[in-house]
Amino acid sequence: MKNKYKNIAIILVIILAMTLLPGCGKEKKDDSVLDNLPSITQTTKAEVETTTVQTTIEETTTEPIPEVSDDITGFYTMISMTLEGETFTTKDFEEIGMNYYIRAFEDHTMEIYTGAMFEATWEDGVITFEDEDGEFHNDYEMKDDLLTIYDFDEDEGEIIMVYERGEEPENFEELISGQVSGQAFIGEDGSQMVGTYTINAEWIPFEESIVVDDIFDAFLAVSGDSYYVLVDEGVYEYQLENDSFVLKEEMVPTDSGYEQICVDKEGTLYVSGFMRDFVAFKDNTQTFAFKDLDKIAMHPSGEWGISWFYGADVEKVTIGDGTIEKEEMTFSELSSVGSIDINENHMFVSGYSSENDQVAICVYDLENNLELILGDKEWSEDDSLGSITSVIETANGFMALDGNMRDLFFWKTDGTFIGTLYAEDLMGTHYPWLSTAVLMPDDSILVGMTLERDDESADEFIVYRITGF
């Protein structure tokens, strides 16, 4: 079930990048494109539904036909999204901490909140956006208090989003301004045995807590005294002062929607994401931007990396002086790739195994030769895996974070399974999504995660330092 929620989040990130945002939807200025897109016009939908309802009334009931209205003034909360025949509902959105709202005003302007606020206009069954690339549209219709918005994507097909009119939340202005009232997380240090190792966990607070909307794509990268944090598509630089993280400088990438960060040994920061420019920064100055790449894990040399996105298609990218070369790459032991980590000597690639269709971590050398397979066990086994988000190699072996299981898994250098620590037992964190880990020069490990506050006021990104392995 938890895999479903991560899949929902991934789908919504993709869909919301293409719908209900400026520069998306159906572009008005190219009529030939519109002619070729399957679409459901407001008139056609109304005619079909009216005919269906009238037939039903004549045969089975005398209930009134729902009133169709062109006036959509009011405040709305999204209650469902349907794509590829599957419908996600309010319960699904609540599980992954996503809330989407619309405010439609009498002057036919509109504000749409999807983690950020966007402006549009509405009239005659069409929501209109405009930016430097042109004018874009989504069909809508209003029945009673339900606002239904239609879009079409070549890959996903028809997308239907249903919003319900209601009262504006009292904390809505706080929500859209990024301010959240509530009790920030307060951590405790912990210690647990795994095999013969005593694993210690030390909470490192942020001077100002980090509240997040996206609980999955939160990542750490460390270079010298700079601690980079990616949350909600933005990258922030921190420094460690008096055992607390203090915000140093905000770094804003050239685009939004980023999902991955890493650094090389020279201190270059790499930022990447599905359908986003691959950008790099050195000393807070952008050094390059390349298109047509996905999430990228870089080798510490900064000379090459691997591009992937939740599937089987993988590319090796080699960076030259202002150029980038791409070549297909295959991990034959895996039918799909979920995460990739690279250190000086190994590539750690997780996904479903080709042989057993179980989640596995494949350990390859830098020439793509398989050395070990970790996990790849049936659900009942102790070392069966759920959703691997990060793999770390130390002198004693391998540690992996499992977001779905909320576990830390440990293996010896020869692949022998040592054991598992549940995050709640080790760190006292209730049901966190373990998303990121970084090996430090002193062999400690920084582990980052998101979790809901005890008072349910927000989701928060936190960090622990792990020692003993």
C-alpha positions as CSV (number, residue, x, y, z in Angstrom):
1,M,0.0,0.0,0.0
2,K,2.8,2.4,0.8
3,N,4.3,1.8,-2.7
4,K,1.0,3.1,-4.0
5,Y,1.4,6.4,-2.1
6,K,4.8,7.0,-3.5
7,N,3.5,6.2,-7.0
8,I,0.7,8.7,-6.5
9,A,3.2,11.4,-5.5
10,I,5.4,10.6,-8.6
11,I,2.3,10.8,-10.8
12,L,1.1,14.0,-9.3
13,V,4.5,15.7,-9.7
14,I,4.5,14.7,-13.4
15,I,0.9,15.7,-14.0
16,L,0.9,18.9,-12.1
17,A,4.0,19.9,-14.1
18,M,1.9,19.6,-17.2
19,T,-1.6,20.7,-16.1
20,L,-3.0,23.8,-14.3
21,L,0.3,25.6,-14.6
22,P,1.2,28.6,-16.8
23,G,2.6,27.4,-20.1
24,C,0.7,24.1,-20.0
25,G,-2.6,22.7,-21.1
26,K,-3.9,23.2,-24.6
27,E,-2.2,25.9,-26.5
28,K,-4.7,28.2,-28.3
29,K,-2.4,29.8,-30.9
30,D,-1.8,26.5,-32.8
31,D,-5.1,25.3,-34.0
32,S,-3.6,22.3,-35.8
33,V,-2.4,20.9,-32.5
34,L,-5.8,21.3,-30.9
35,D,-7.5,19.6,-33.9
36,N,-5.4,16.5,-33.3
37,L,-5.9,16.2,-29.6
38,P,-8.7,14.1,-28.3
39,S,-10.9,16.4,-26.2
40,I,-14.2,16.6,-24.6
41,T,-15.9,19.9,-25.1
42,Q,-18.2,21.3,-22.5
43,T,-21.2,21.1,-24.9
44,T,-20.5,17.5,-25.7
45,K,-20.2,16.5,-22.1
46,A,-23.3,18.3,-21.1
47,E,-25.3,16.8,-24.0
48,V,-24.1,13.3,-23.2
49,E,-24.7,13.6,-19.5
50,T,-28.1,15.3,-19.9
51,T,-29.3,12.6,-22.3
52,T,-28.1,9.9,-19.9
53,V,-29.8,11.5,-16.9
54,Q,-33.0,12.1,-18.7
55,T,-33.2,8.5,-19.9
56,T,-32.5,7.3,-16.3
57,I,-35.3,9.6,-15.0
58,E,-37.8,8.3,-17.6
59,E,-37.0,4.7,-16.7
60,T,-36.2,4.6,-13.0
61,T,-36.5,7.9,-11.0
62,T,-37.9,11.4,-10.8
63,E,-34.8,13.0,-9.2
64,P,-34.0,16.4,-10.6
65,I,-31.3,16.9,-13.1
66,P,-28.2,18.5,-11.4
67,E,-28.0,22.2,-12.3
68,V,-25.2,23.2,-14.6
69,S,-23.7,26.6,-13.9
70,D,-21.2,28.9,-15.6
71,D,-20.5,30.7,-12.3
72,I,-17.7,29.2,-10.4
73,T,-17.0,32.0,-7.9
74,G,-15.8,30.5,-4.6
75,F,-13.1,28.5,-2.8
76,Y,-12.4,24.9,-3.9
77,T,-10.5,21.9,-2.6
78,M,-9.4,19.1,-5.0
79,I,-11.2,15.8,-3.9
80,S,-10.2,13.5,-6.8
81,M,-8.0,13.0,-9.8
82,T,-8.6,10.4,-12.5
83,L,-6.0,9.3,-15.0
84,E,-5.5,6.1,-17.0
85,G,-8.8,4.9,-15.5
86,E,-7.5,5.1,-11.9
87,T,-9.0,7.5,-9.4
88,F,-7.1,9.0,-6.5
89,T,-9.2,10.5,-3.7
90,T,-9.0,12.8,-0.7
91,K,-7.8,9.9,1.4
92,D,-4.9,9.3,-1.0
93,F,-3.9,13.0,-1.0
94,E,-4.0,13.1,2.8
95,E,-1.7,10.1,3.1
96,I,1.0,11.8,1.0
97,G,0.4,15.3,2.5
98,M,-0.8,17.0,-0.7
99,N,-3.5,19.6,-0.8
100,Y,-4.6,21.6,-3.8
101,Y,-7.0,24.6,-3.8
102,I,-8.6,27.1,-6.2
103,R,-10.0,30.5,-5.5
104,A,-12.3,31.9,-8.3
105,F,-13.3,35.5,-8.1
106,E,-16.3,37.5,-9.5
107,D,-14.0,39.4,-11.9
108,H,-13.3,36.0,-13.6
109,T,-9.7,35.8,-12.2
110,M,-8.5,32.7,-10.4
111,E,-5.8,31.6,-8.1
112,I,-4.7,27.9,-8.2
113,Y,-2.5,26.6,-5.3
114,T,-0.5,23.4,-6.0
115,G,2.4,24.0,-3.6
116,A,2.8,27.4,-5.3
117,M,0.3,30.0,-6.3
118,F,-0.6,30.5,-10.0
119,E,-3.0,33.0,-11.6
120,A,-5.5,32.3,-14.4
121,T,-8.9,33.5,-15.7
122,W,-12.2,31.6,-16.1
123,E,-15.1,32.1,-18.4
124,D,-17.5,30.1,-20.6
125,G,-16.2,26.7,-19.6
126,V,-12.5,27.4,-20.1
127,I,-9.7,28.2,-17.7
128,T,-7.0,30.3,-19.4
129,F,-3.3,30.8,-18.6
130,E,-0.9,33.1,-20.4
131,D,2.8,33.4,-20.4
132,E,5.7,34.3,-22.8
133,D,5.1,31.0,-24.7
134,G,1.5,31.7,-25.5
135,E,-2.1,31.1,-24.3
136,F,-3.2,27.8,-22.8
137,H,-6.5,26.3,-21.8
138,N,-8.3,23.7,-19.8
139,D,-12.0,22.9,-20.1
140,Y,-14.2,23.0,-17.0
141,E,-17.8,22.5,-15.9
142,M,-19.7,23.3,-12.8
143,K,-22.5,21.1,-11.3
144,D,-23.8,22.0,-7.9
145,D,-20.7,22.5,-5.8
146,L,-18.4,20.3,-7.9
147,L,-15.9,21.9,-10.3
148,T,-14.5,19.4,-12.8
149,I,-11.5,20.3,-14.9
150,Y,-10.4,18.3,-18.0
151,D,-7.0,18.0,-19.6
152,F,-5.3,15.7,-22.0
153,D,-1.7,14.4,-22.0
154,E,-0.3,12.3,-24.8
155,D,1.2,9.8,-22.4
156,E,-1.4,9.7,-19.6
157,G,-4.5,10.2,-21.7
158,E,-7.5,12.2,-20.4
159,I,-7.0,13.7,-16.9
160,I,-10.0,14.7,-14.8
161,M,-9.6,16.7,-11.6
162,V,-12.6,17.3,-9.4
163,Y,-12.7,20.2,-6.9
164,E,-15.4,20.8,-4.3
165,R,-16.6,24.3,-3.3
166,G,-16.5,25.0,0.4
167,E,-15.2,27.2,3.1
168,E,-11.7,28.6,2.9
169,P,-9.5,27.1,5.7
170,E,-8.6,29.5,8.5
171,N,-4.9,28.8,8.0
172,F,-5.0,29.2,4.2
173,E,-3.0,32.5,4.1
174,E,-0.4,30.8,6.3
175,L,-0.3,27.8,4.0
176,I,0.3,29.8,0.8
177,S,2.8,32.1,2.4
178,G,4.8,29.1,3.7
179,Q,4.2,29.9,7.3
180,V,3.0,27.0,9.5
181,S,1.8,27.2,13.1
182,G,2.5,24.2,15.3
183,Q,5.1,22.5,17.4
184,A,8.4,21.7,15.6
185,F,9.9,18.3,15.9
186,I,12.1,17.8,19.0
187,G,14.4,14.8,18.6
188,E,16.2,12.5,21.0
189,D,19.4,10.6,20.7
190,G,19.2,6.8,20.5
191,S,21.2,3.6,20.4
192,Q,20.5,0.1,19.2
193,M,22.4,-3.1,18.5
194,V,22.5,-4.7,15.0
195,G,24.6,-7.8,14.9
196,T,27.7,-7.0,16.9
197,Y,27.5,-3.3,16.1
198,T,26.2,-0.6,18.5
199,I,24.6,2.0,16.3
200,N,24.2,5.5,17.8
201,A,21.9,8.2,16.5
202,E,22.3,11.9,17.3
203,W,19.6,14.4,16.3
204,I,21.0,17.5,14.6
205,P,18.4,20.3,14.7
206,F,17.9,23.1,12.2
207,E,17.9,26.6,13.6
208,E,14.6,27.1,11.9
209,S,12.6,23.9,11.1
210,I,12.1,22.9,7.5
211,V,8.4,22.4,6.7
212,V,7.8,20.4,3.5
213,D,4.9,19.7,1.1
214,D,6.7,16.9,-0.8
215,I,7.7,14.2,1.7
216,F,9.5,12.0,-0.8
217,D,12.0,14.2,-2.7
218,A,14.1,15.6,0.2
219,F,17.8,15.1,-0.1
220,L,21.2,16.0,1.4
221,A,24.6,16.7,-0.2
222,V,27.7,17.7,1.7
223,S,30.9,19.4,0.5
224,G,33.3,20.7,3.1
225,D,31.5,23.1,5.4
226,S,28.5,23.4,3.0
227,Y,25.4,21.2,3.8
228,Y,22.9,21.4,0.9
229,V,19.3,20.5,1.4
230,L,16.8,19.9,-1.5
231,V,13.1,20.3,-0.4
232,D,10.0,21.2,-2.4
233,E,12.1,21.8,-5.6
234,G,14.5,24.3,-4.0
235,V,18.1,24.0,-2.9
236,Y,19.3,25.6,0.3
237,E,22.8,25.9,1.8
238,Y,23.4,25.4,5.5
239,Q,26.4,25.5,7.7
240,L,26.9,23.7,11.1
241,E,27.2,26.1,14.0
242,N,27.0,24.9,17.6
243,D,25.7,21.6,16.6
244,S,22.8,23.1,14.6
245,F,22.2,23.7,10.9
246,V,22.0,27.4,10.2
247,L,20.7,28.7,6.8
248,K,23.6,30.2,4.9
249,E,22.3,31.1,1.4
250,E,19.4,30.0,-0.7
251,M,20.2,28.7,-4.1
252,V,17.4,28.9,-6.7
253,P,17.8,26.6,-9.7
254,T,16.9,27.9,-13.1
255,D,13.7,25.8,-13.1
256,S,11.4,24.1,-10.7
257,G,10.6,20.4,-10.1
258,Y,14.0,19.2,-9.1
259,E,14.3,15.8,-7.3
260,Q,18.0,15.0,-6.9
261,I,21.2,16.6,-5.7
262,C,24.8,15.4,-5.3
263,V,28.3,16.8,-5.1
264,D,31.7,15.8,-6.5
265,K,35.0,15.9,-4.6
266,E,35.8,19.4,-6.1
267,G,32.7,20.9,-4.4
268,T,30.5,21.2,-7.5
269,L,26.8,20.8,-6.8
270,Y,24.6,18.9,-9.3
271,V,20.9,19.4,-9.4
272,S,18.6,17.3,-11.6
273,G,15.0,16.0,-12.1
274,F,12.6,14.5,-14.5
275,M,12.0,16.7,-17.5
276,R,14.2,19.5,-16.0
277,D,17.5,21.0,-17.0
278,F,20.5,19.3,-15.5
279,V,22.4,22.2,-13.8
280,A,25.6,22.5,-11.8
281,F,26.9,25.1,-9.3
282,K,30.4,25.9,-8.1
283,D,30.8,28.6,-5.4
284,N,27.1,29.4,-5.8
285,T,27.6,30.2,-9.5
286,Q,25.9,28.1,-12.2
287,T,28.5,26.4,-14.4
288,F,26.3,24.6,-16.9
289,A,22.8,23.6,-17.9
290,F,22.0,20.6,-20.1
291,K,18.6,19.5,-21.4
292,D,16.9,16.1,-22.1
293,L,18.1,14.3,-18.9
294,D,16.4,12.9,-15.9
295,K,17.6,12.3,-12.3
296,I,21.3,12.0,-12.2
297,A,23.8,10.4,-9.8
298,M,27.3,11.7,-10.4
299,H,30.6,9.9,-9.7
300,P,32.7,11.8,-7.2
301,S,35.2,12.7,-10.0
302,G,32.5,14.9,-11.6
303,E,33.4,13.4,-15.0
304,W,30.4,11.1,-15.5
305,G,27.1,10.1,-14.0
306,I,24.0,8.0,-14.6
307,S,20.6,9.4,-15.7
308,W,17.4,7.5,-14.8
309,F,13.8,7.8,-13.8
310,Y,11.8,5.0,-12.2
311,G,12.0,2.5,-15.1
312,A,14.4,0.5,-17.1
313,D,15.8,3.2,-19.3
314,V,19.3,4.3,-18.1
315,E,21.9,6.5,-19.7
316,K,25.6,7.1,-18.8
317,V,26.4,10.8,-19.3
318,T,30.0,12.0,-19.7
319,I,30.7,15.7,-19.1
320,G,33.3,17.5,-21.2
321,D,34.2,21.2,-21.6
322,G,30.7,22.6,-22.1
323,T,29.5,19.4,-23.7
324,I,27.8,16.2,-22.6
325,E,27.8,12.8,-24.2
326,K,25.0,10.2,-23.6
327,E,25.1,6.5,-24.2
328,E,22.7,3.7,-23.3
329,M,23.5,1.7,-20.2
330,T,22.0,-1.6,-19.1
331,F,21.7,-3.3,-15.7
332,S,20.6,-6.7,-16.9
333,E,20.0,-8.1,-13.4
334,L,17.2,-5.5,-12.9
335,S,13.9,-5.1,-14.8
336,S,13.4,-1.6,-13.4
337,V,15.6,1.0,-11.6
338,G,14.3,2.9,-8.6
339,S,17.5,4.5,-7.2
340,I,21.2,4.9,-8.0
341,D,24.1,5.9,-5.7
342,I,27.7,6.1,-6.9
343,N,30.9,6.3,-4.8
344,E,34.6,6.1,-5.7
345,N,34.5,2.3,-6.4
346,H,30.9,1.2,-6.8
347,M,27.5,1.8,-8.3
348,F,24.5,0.8,-6.1
349,V,21.4,0.3,-8.2
350,S,18.1,-0.7,-6.7
351,G,14.9,-1.9,-8.3
352,Y,13.0,-5.1,-9.2
353,S,15.2,-8.1,-10.0
354,S,14.8,-9.7,-13.4
355,E,15.0,-13.2,-11.9
356,N,12.8,-13.0,-8.9
357,D,10.8,-9.8,-9.4
358,Q,11.7,-8.8,-5.8
359,V,13.3,-5.5,-4.7
360,A,17.1,-5.9,-4.9
361,I,20.2,-3.8,-4.6
362,C,22.9,-4.6,-7.2
363,V,26.4,-3.6,-6.4
364,Y,28.5,-3.1,-9.6
365,D,32.1,-2.0,-10.1
366,L,32.7,1.1,-12.2
367,E,33.0,-1.1,-15.3
368,N,29.4,-2.3,-14.8
369,N,30.4,-5.8,-13.6
370,L,28.1,-7.2,-10.9
371,E,29.8,-7.9,-7.6
372,L,26.9,-8.5,-5.2
373,I,23.1,-8.6,-5.0
374,L,21.6,-7.5,-1.6
375,G,18.0,-8.3,-0.7
376,D,16.0,-9.8,-3.6
377,K,14.1,-11.9,-1.1
378,E,10.4,-12.8,-0.7
379,W,8.3,-10.6,1.6
380,S,8.5,-13.0,4.6
381,E,12.3,-12.9,4.7
382,D,14.2,-10.7,7.1
383,D,16.1,-8.9,4.4
384,S,13.2,-8.4,2.0
385,L,13.1,-4.8,0.8
386,G,10.4,-2.3,0.0
387,S,11.6,1.0,-1.6
388,I,15.4,1.7,-1.4
389,T,16.2,5.4,-1.3
390,S,19.9,5.5,-0.5
391,V,22.9,3.1,-0.1
392,I,26.1,3.8,1.8
393,E,29.3,1.8,1.9
394,T,31.6,1.9,4.9
395,A,34.7,-0.2,5.8
396,N,32.3,-2.6,7.6
397,G,29.9,-3.1,4.8
398,F,26.7,-1.6,3.4
399,M,23.8,0.3,4.9
400,A,20.6,1.0,3.0
401,L,17.6,3.2,3.8
402,D,14.2,1.7,3.0
403,G,11.5,4.4,2.8
404,N,8.6,2.1,2.7
405,M,9.7,-0.2,5.5
406,R,11.1,2.7,7.6
407,D,14.1,0.5,8.2
408,L,17.9,0.7,8.1
409,F,19.4,-2.5,6.6
410,F,22.9,-3.6,7.2
411,W,25.2,-6.1,5.3
412,K,28.8,-7.2,5.6
413,T,31.3,-6.4,2.9
414,D,30.8,-9.9,1.4
415,G,27.0,-9.4,1.2
416,T,26.1,-11.4,4.4
417,F,23.0,-9.9,5.9
418,I,23.6,-8.4,9.4
419,G,20.2,-7.2,10.4
420,T,17.7,-4.3,10.4
421,L,17.0,-1.4,12.7
422,Y,13.5,0.2,12.7
423,A,13.8,4.0,12.5
424,E,11.3,4.5,15.3
425,D,13.3,2.3,17.7
426,L,16.7,3.9,16.8
427,M,15.7,7.5,16.6
428,G,12.2,7.8,18.2
429,T,10.8,9.1,14.9
430,H,7.2,8.1,14.2
431,Y,6.8,6.6,10.7
432,P,9.4,8.8,8.9
433,W,10.1,8.5,5.1
434,L,13.8,7.8,5.0
435,S,14.9,9.7,1.9
436,T,18.7,10.4,1.9
437,A,22.0,9.5,3.4
438,V,25.6,10.9,3.1
439,L,28.8,9.4,4.3
440,M,31.0,11.9,6.1
441,P,34.8,12.1,6.2
442,D,34.8,10.9,9.8
443,D,32.8,7.8,8.7
444,S,29.6,9.0,10.4
445,I,26.5,8.9,8.3
446,L,24.0,11.8,8.0
447,V,20.5,10.4,7.5
448,G,17.7,12.7,6.3
449,M,14.0,12.0,6.5
450,T,10.5,13.6,6.5
451,L,7.8,12.9,9.0
452,E,4.6,14.4,10.3
453,R,4.7,16.4,13.5
454,D,3.0,15.0,16.6
455,D,0.4,17.8,16.5
456,E,-0.2,17.1,12.7
457,S,0.4,20.7,11.9
458,A,2.9,20.0,9.1
459,D,5.5,17.6,7.6
460,E,9.1,18.3,8.5
461,F,12.5,17.4,7.2
462,I,15.0,16.3,9.9
463,V,18.5,14.9,10.1
464,Y,20.3,12.4,12.4
465,R,24.0,11.5,12.6
466,I,24.6,7.8,12.6
467,T,27.8,6.3,14.1
468,G,29.0,2.8,14.9
469,F,29.1,1.1,11.5
